[in-house]
């Protein structure tokens, strides 16, 4: 039997939870935040996946040379395991690029 509270969850939160659970299979732990018909999966610096319950989307780290707008990756919510693999790939890219940058230290030496 399914608990009534689970049936009342918005589709966006359900989809975000599914992605968060699939990311755990890749050793990535993410926070889920929902409200106003969308849900966000906070994965890493510059990696925030959001969903409306129909699609997942996140910034692919590129800006269009033609329009100057950010370019996004978009996937249907039907297969969170596949999306988790793609998000994990982006996570590795970001993690590696952040580790190449030396940290900025405040104060004087």
Buried (B, 14 or more C-beta within 10 A) or exposed (E): EEEEEEEEBBBBBBBBBBBBBBBEEBEBEBEBEBEEEBBBBBBBEEBBBBBBBEBBBBBBBEEEEEEEEEEEBEBEBEEBEEBBBBBBEBBEBBEEEEEEEEEEEEEEE
